[in-house]
C-alpha cells in the first residue's frame, strides 16, 4: 500500500510525542506520555536548521535545565511475501526505526545530563512493552486491516540503545548530547 512509510513515521512520533501540532507549517507531536521524562517534541522527519530551544523543554516546569527532541528515521526496510497466492495475501514489511534523541542540558556536571537521558530511554522501553503496536490498532488504520504496526521492538532486531555522545562548553554551561534509539516495526500490507 502506498504511503505506509509516512504512516509508520507519524505513528512512532505520535506514540512517543503526543498530540499532533502543525504551527508554523511544520508537523510535530507534543504533550505526550514522555513529557514528564523530558521529551518536549517528537518530529516524524528531520528538522531544517534544528529545533528551537523551546521545543526541548515544552511541558516542563519553568527553569528546567534539561530537555530532548526526537526525530524519526526509517532505515533499511525488508520486504518479503508472507502469506497468500501470487497476487493476493499479505506482505511483511520490517522497518528499522531509529529515533534520534537530541538533548540540551544546563546541568553543571555531565552525570546531571546523562542520568535523565537514561530515565527517558527506560520510559521509551516501557512504552513499547506496554503496547507493541505503538497505539496503531484502530479504525484509523482500516486500510491496513485495523492495525498498522503488528509489533515493535521484538525479534529479530529488538530494541537497541546506541552510545550517547556529548559536547560541553568549558564554563560548565550549556551542553548538547544525543543518542540513537532503534527498534524494528513489523507491518503487514495487503498484496
Secondary structure, DSSP 8 states (H G I E B T S, - for coil): -TTHHHHHHHHHHHHHHEEEE-GGG--EEEE-TTGGGTEEEEESS--TT---HHHHHTTS-TT--EEEEEEEEEEEEEEEEEESSSSSSEEEEEEEEEEEEEEEE--SSTHHHHHHHHHHHHHHHHHHHH-TTTT-BSGGGGGGTTBSEEEES-TTT-EEE---EEEE-TTS--EEEEEEEEEEEEEEEE-
